[in-house]
Amino acid sequence: MKVFIAGANGMLAHDLAAMLAERGHEVLKGARPEFDIIDINSVQKTIEGLRPDVVVNCAAYTAVDSAEKERELAFKINGEGPANLATVASEVGSALVHISTDFVFDGKKNTPYNESDPTGPVNVYGESKLAGEINARKILPGSLIVRTSWLYGLQGPNFVKTMIGLLSERESVDVVVDQVGCPTYTVDLAEAVASLVEAGCKGIFHFSNEGVASWYDFAYEIVEILKSKGTRLKLKALRPVLTKKFPRPAPRPSYSVLDKTRYRVAIGSDIPHWRDALKRFLDSHDLEAIKKDTRRC
Ligand SMILES: NC(=O)c1ccc[n+]([C@@H]2O[C@H](COP(=O)([O-])OP(=O)(O)OC[C@H]3O[C@@H](n4cnc5c(N)ncnc54)[C@H](OP(=O)(O)O)[C@@H]3O)[C@@H](O)[C@H]2O)c1
């Protein structure tokens, strides 16, 4: 298949491009400044020129806290961007895959969210991502929407990179224990997206790694894996703290575990547990390479 990735310089996009190429697909890429999803002319010129079988939207405004002050920009990129892609994809006859987030939910449940649970974002980022889902499905009803959570990977800033930096610089680190979700390795998500595309799936699917964790559990596991690898850490105390100790501009859902039953039924393969995925990530890259690029954490 000929697959066009919008937002090709992002963390997920990087692993998705590699995964699709490895599986024999032709991968085409669009990234700013040449390709901008909020500029309909840019979207039209690129997609009409390439005529891909599938457009995958990995482009997004992902700065959750800044979105509270940049509402208009967040809605332009996360709401109007997918609408532009859906409009042009439908004109050209391409399928559309749009990546979305656990932040479309309010976090008030205490069992995993499935695809038909009511949405209710608690911050601007979540609201803008929900607008993107709605726009994509309205314009191109056969769009595939993949909601995911707590991403980390080699490319781009993320929690694992931030923690690795902190653990080697500080004797004590406080980590939030009352937000629960599931960390997801971008390589595993890339494989899931590729499988869904190849199977011709449409509609909403949830995908994250298996299991449940708080940010504290996630940090604790990073420490344990690094210690088991003999990494020298300055850290003496990793302390669980409540969200209220770290007030941030954007509220977060306190519970955002995604139910992956629909994915499992459609694809029929096991999903790696987040602890195994994390170990695989930390085992397969040099720590210095992982630590690079923590600028936006
Ligand atoms: N990160 C997470 O924890 C997480 C969790 C759940 C869901 N998601 C979703 O997963 C997807 C991928 O996330 P990610 O973490 O890989 O994102 P990311 O690393 O922040 O990458 C997003 C990319 O989008 C590009 N972009 C932004 N505005 C654009 C525009 N107007 N036109 C074209 N490209 C534009 C950015 O380009 P520049 O390089 O030019 O800035 C960046 O390369 C997103 O839809 C996100 O909402 C992420």
The ligand as a Gaussian input file, in Angstrom:
#p B3LYP/6-31G(d) Opt

LIG

0 1
 N        2.454000      11.709000      23.373000
 C        1.499000      11.104000      24.043000
 O        1.663000      10.730000      25.222000
 C        0.165000      10.814000      23.390000
 C       -0.825000      10.164000      24.143000
 C       -2.050000       9.870000      23.516000
 C       -2.268000      10.241000      22.197000
 N       -1.287000      10.895000      21.515000
 C       -1.559000      11.265000      20.112000
 O       -0.667000      10.520000      19.302000
 C       -0.327000      11.260000      18.126000
 C        1.181000      11.298000      17.987000
 O        1.731000      11.905000      19.146000
 P        3.293000      12.164000      19.289000
 O        3.589000      12.154000      20.756000
 O        4.042000      11.314000      18.354000
 O        3.348000      13.691000      18.814000
 P        4.594000      14.641000      18.606000
 O        5.881000      13.908000      18.813000
 O        4.330000      15.887000      19.395000
 O        4.495000      14.957000      17.061000
 C        3.486000      15.723000      16.535000
 C        3.973000      16.197000      15.191000
 O        2.914000      16.954000      14.617000
 C        3.517000      17.961000      13.867000
 N        2.573000      19.052000      13.623000
 C        2.017000      19.894000      14.510000
 N        1.220000      20.753000      13.885000
 C        1.282000      20.461000      12.566000
 C        0.683000      21.003000      11.402000
 N       -0.136000      22.060000      11.479000
 N        0.955000      20.448000      10.197000
 C        1.811000      19.400000      10.107000
 N        2.422000      18.843000      11.168000
 C        2.158000      19.381000      12.379000
 C        4.684000      18.432000      14.710000
 O        5.554000      19.081000      13.861000
 P        6.757000      20.022000      14.307000
 O        7.890000      19.050000      14.462000
 O        6.879000      20.964000      13.195000
 O        6.339000      20.671000      15.612000
 C        5.200000      17.110000      15.269000
 O        6.245000      16.598000      14.478000
 C       -0.995000      12.615000      18.303000
 O       -2.225000      12.603000      17.628000
 C       -1.272000      12.714000      19.778000
 O       -2.373000      13.548000      20.062000
 C       -0.072000      11.195000      22.067000

